[in-house]
């Protein structure tokens, strides 16, 4: 595995495996980590030999609990807005990769971590994983792009319920809702992901790229319309700072936003 910081990559011929996080703090990602992830996927997009990417969290504890909100504790609104912009740029880079991206999800995938899984083409999820968007509790204002990623997978009714309640669902429920492509027991996760990627790799690369491109063309009008909307504030900053201070004062190893106790 090569790479710096929280973003690593391993190549095995035409397959790339990207690992996110440090293996600590539920693989929370800071602003620089989101920037590094975007840069990596922009680089991968230029590789014509690439056939598929597997995206997973480092270690066995989590996929990603989202952005590292410790950065936001002393940040001003402009810095937090920049963090959200870096996050969205990374998510868009994953979505726009010309080859399939398969998320291998174990543990927590919440907040921006859930968004990252949703940005992938396929999600293989451990049955005991926890996925969701518990961000409103922090005073984070759900941006249209976040809502769209959930709604395009689950439909608007389920998206409303998940976003309004912040409820986390296990892998089996995620599969029923459409958040997960397949849910399997955690010991079978790696083998199931490998088998799926192998089945994709059996097909001619131009056919696989065309299949992804055609589905993306169906989704493009909604995505492009949302990206043209004027950006709003990322959060109700008074609520966010109050809740961050209250939470972090009780924990020196606070989870990232999007963890069961977290947000964005």
DAZI-V151812 format. One record per residue. RES is the residue in one small letter. PHI is phi in radians with two decimals (999 if undefined). Layout:
res=RES phi=PHI
res=RES phi=PHI
//
This chain:
res=x phi=999
res=x phi=-1.93
res=x phi=2.23
res=x phi=-2.10
res=x phi=1.11
res=x phi=-1.57
res=x phi=-2.09
res=x phi=-2.25
res=x phi=-2.43
res=x phi=-2.23
res=x phi=-1.83
res=x phi=-2.29
res=x phi=1.13
res=x phi=-1.52
res=x phi=-1.83
res=x phi=-2.02
res=x phi=-1.96
res=x phi=-1.89
res=x phi=-1.92
res=x phi=-2.03
res=x phi=1.60
res=x phi=-1.77
res=x phi=1.52
res=x phi=-2.10
res=x phi=0.87
res=x phi=0.94
res=x phi=0.98
res=x phi=-1.10
res=x phi=-2.03
res=x phi=-1.48
res=x phi=-0.99
res=x phi=-1.13
res=x phi=-1.17
res=x phi=-1.09
res=x phi=-1.12
res=x phi=-1.16
res=x phi=-1.14
res=x phi=-1.07
res=x phi=-1.08
res=x phi=-1.12
res=x phi=-1.24
res=x phi=-1.12
res=x phi=-1.16
res=x phi=-1.09
res=x phi=-1.09
res=x phi=-1.55
res=x phi=-1.58
res=x phi=-1.32
res=x phi=-1.50
res=x phi=-1.27
res=x phi=-2.06
res=x phi=-2.90
res=x phi=-2.26
res=x phi=-1.84
res=x phi=-2.03
res=x phi=-2.53
res=x phi=-1.43
res=x phi=-1.28
res=x phi=1.40
res=x phi=-1.98
res=x phi=-1.53
res=x phi=-2.84
res=x phi=-1.32
res=x phi=-2.92
res=x phi=-1.55
res=x phi=1.88
res=x phi=-1.35
res=x phi=-1.40
res=x phi=-1.33
res=x phi=-1.06
res=x phi=-1.12
res=x phi=-1.54
res=x phi=-1.07
res=x phi=-1.94
res=x phi=-1.47
res=x phi=-1.57
res=x phi=-0.95
res=x phi=-1.10
res=x phi=-1.21
res=x phi=-1.20
res=x phi=-1.05
res=x phi=-1.12
res=x phi=-1.12
res=x phi=-1.15
res=x phi=-1.13
res=x phi=-1.09
res=x phi=-1.06
res=x phi=-1.16
res=x phi=-1.07
res=x phi=-1.17
res=x phi=-1.07
res=x phi=-1.15
res=x phi=-1.10
res=x phi=-1.14
res=x phi=-1.06
res=x phi=-1.55
res=x phi=-1.03
res=x phi=-1.22
res=x phi=-1.95
res=x phi=-1.09
res=x phi=-2.01
res=x phi=-1.93
res=x phi=-1.51
res=x phi=-1.85
res=x phi=-1.95
res=x phi=-2.23
res=x phi=1.23
res=x phi=-1.55
res=x phi=-2.34
res=x phi=-2.40
res=x phi=1.01
res=x phi=-1.13
res=x phi=-1.17
res=x phi=-1.14
res=x phi=-1.04
res=x phi=-1.13
res=x phi=-1.09
res=x phi=-1.17
res=x phi=-1.26
res=x phi=-1.36
res=x phi=-1.31
res=x phi=-2.40
res=x phi=-2.26
res=x phi=-1.73
res=x phi=-2.16
res=x phi=-1.10
res=x phi=-1.11
res=x phi=-1.72
res=x phi=-1.19
res=x phi=-2.28
res=x phi=-2.16
res=x phi=2.89
res=x phi=-2.23
res=x phi=-1.45
res=x phi=-1.87
res=x phi=-1.10
res=x phi=-1.08
res=x phi=-1.61
res=x phi=1.48
res=x phi=-1.38
res=x phi=-1.58
res=x phi=-1.09
res=x phi=-1.31
res=x phi=-0.96
res=x phi=-1.11
res=x phi=-1.11
res=x phi=-1.07
res=x phi=-1.13
res=x phi=-1.07
res=x phi=-1.24
res=x phi=-1.14
res=x phi=-1.16
res=x phi=-1.64
res=x phi=-1.83
res=x phi=1.58
res=x phi=-1.16
res=x phi=-1.13
res=x phi=-1.17
res=x phi=-1.08
res=x phi=-1.03
res=x phi=-1.10
res=x phi=-1.17
res=x phi=-1.31
res=x phi=-1.31
res=x phi=-1.60
res=x phi=1.24
res=x phi=-1.19
res=x phi=-1.67
res=x phi=-2.02
res=x phi=-1.42
res=x phi=-1.08
res=x phi=-1.16
res=x phi=-1.19
res=x phi=-1.01
res=x phi=-1.16
res=x phi=-1.13
res=x phi=-1.38
res=x phi=1.80
res=x phi=-1.17
res=x phi=-1.92
res=x phi=-1.35
res=x phi=-2.45
res=x phi=-2.07
res=x phi=-2.39
res=x phi=-0.99
res=x phi=-0.92
res=x phi=-1.08
res=x phi=-1.69
res=x phi=-1.10
res=x phi=-1.09
res=x phi=-1.15
res=x phi=-1.15
res=x phi=-1.08
res=x phi=-1.07
res=x phi=-1.14
res=x phi=-1.13
res=x phi=-1.11
res=x phi=-1.10
res=x phi=-1.17
res=x phi=-1.17
res=x phi=-1.23
res=x phi=-1.21
res=x phi=-1.55
res=x phi=-1.03
res=x phi=-0.92
res=x phi=-1.07
res=x phi=-1.21
res=x phi=-1.16
res=x phi=-1.09
res=x phi=-1.16
res=x phi=-1.08
res=x phi=-1.13
res=x phi=-1.08
res=x phi=-1.20
res=x phi=-1.15
res=x phi=-1.05
res=x phi=-1.12
res=x phi=-1.21
res=x phi=-1.49
res=x phi=-1.01
res=x phi=-1.00
res=x phi=-1.17
res=x phi=-1.10
res=x phi=-1.16
res=x phi=-1.09
res=x phi=-1.17
res=x phi=-1.22
res=x phi=-1.48
res=x phi=-1.16
res=x phi=-1.05
res=x phi=-1.18
res=x phi=-1.74
res=x phi=-1.11
res=x phi=-1.31
res=x phi=-2.75
res=x phi=-1.45
res=x phi=-1.15
res=x phi=-1.12
res=x phi=-1.14
res=x phi=-1.07
res=x phi=-1.15
res=x phi=-1.08
res=x phi=-1.26
res=x phi=-1.09
res=x phi=-1.08
res=x phi=-1.13
res=x phi=-1.30
res=x phi=-1.22
res=x phi=-1.18
res=x phi=-1.78
res=x phi=-2.66
res=x phi=-1.41
res=x phi=-2.14
res=x phi=-1.12
res=x phi=-1.17
res=x phi=-1.30
res=x phi=-1.07
res=x phi=1.78
res=x phi=-1.29
res=x phi=-0.93
res=x phi=-1.86
res=x phi=-2.13
res=x phi=-2.40
res=x phi=-1.42
//
